[in-house]
Amino acid sequence: MEDNNVNRSKPYAYEIEGGVPLRGDIDISGSKNAALGIIAASVMVDGPCTLENVPDISDVKVMFDLCRSLGAIVDEIDTHTFRIDPTTINTYKASGPLVSKIRASYYLMGALLARCGKASIRLPGGCDFGQRPIDLHLKAFQLMGAKGARPSEINSGIVNLTAEPLHGAKIYLDIVSVGATINAMLAACKAEGRTEIINAAKEPHIVDVANFLNSMGAHIKGAGTDIIKITGVPFLPGNFTYSIIPDQIEAGTYMIAAAVTKGDVTIHNLIPTHMEPLSAKMREMGYQIEEGDESIRVYLNDPSDEIYSTSVKTSPYPGFPTDLQPQTVVLLCSAEGQSRMHENVWQNRFQYVPELAKMGANINVYERIAWVNGITRFMGATVEATDLRAGAALVCAALAADGTSYINHANRIDRGYEHIVQKLTSLGAKIKRVNIEEYSEEDTEA
Ligand code: UD1
């Protein structure tokens, strides 16, 4: 629908002619990370469920295919509504290549342990932000009585877990981890007795997964705080329809795209409180941020207004989201003087900086800090989307740039942004997908 002439099974780029201020209204889609957690959680329900507001993105398609590979029946009711019947699941094994396509496949560990009492899962893939261990996930399963969760028991990249049976436990996470919090929550829902997850992550999609599970019959309290309490139940009846929350990161990306192009965009179907870390920084920089009940308008009073430099540090929710870090660095490039971005969640999340430099950015990275010197304009260039959010940052820069840019590996961006070409075009952007020559390197998930 977005581009009839492009073959998406072949390498393609986004071609962007920059310099057009974005103007108009757009709707945010369902949250990628909530959808991935919820679809995985549907595997452990004992009846069918219907999911609404499912984003039409490639990561979600992979997760549905993973569910089908386990034997679940997944029916598309319309583009954003799916019915999942997990009662036909006939295996606890997920070790094929699909597993390494998305990082969120690790949620199948908790979900299959809860459903089948066993899980045999290949270690997940994931974009290269430095180390991405799953030791905390395994520690949580071990505390609940699962066998096979010691790192030394991982065999040729496959984790073989057995619940004998799972029991409730007090789980202290020494690092705030989104994935470990959700995985522990999944396993605990059907464990015998009570589980407490202490120092839990508080991201909006954790609350959404908990709300989904509660609507299926689970007993989870405290999601969204740092202590989550779960009383295990033997059966999750399901038979419910659940609507996924809007995507905080997609919304933030469009806020930044509107700002760097000095446009005027109202973004609908978002939750303004989820955007507060970004809204506060953007106000500090001089942007006008007008909040409605479910919308945010981003604009400048006058396009010649000064944009102030600032410093940003990523941290778990309600801190500044690391998944908006690359896009925010693009925004900082448009400020006067020197700004600072401190990446506090991932060890190595500045791989996109050399790509941004090809577009004229002046950024010095020292360990986990990027010192960003303001520039007057980005210049169009051919660049690589090194991962999903890095790619989104390059899109923002290209939209603001003088001249035409080609963003290669655009499939990585399509993993997490529904109908991005169509949405940006509706705001006046000049963007299209174009097939390009074969890449030599292997594609990986971000
Ligand atoms: C999720 C998001 C990802 C986001 C990240 C942080 C999904 C599918 N992905 O990833 O987009 O960037 O949250 O908001 O929702 N850690 C450990 N041991 C573990 C697990 C994590 O040391 O067992 C460390 C990580 O190396 C990292 C930090 O904890 O430094 C946070 O990682 P985590 O919150 O687990 O990220 P993900 O759930 O993988």
Residues whose N, C-alpha, C, O or C-beta is under 5 A from the ligand:
A	BS01	UD1	N33 A104 Q131 R132 P133 I134 D135 L136 H137 I175 V176 S177 V178 G179 A180 T322 D323 V345 W346
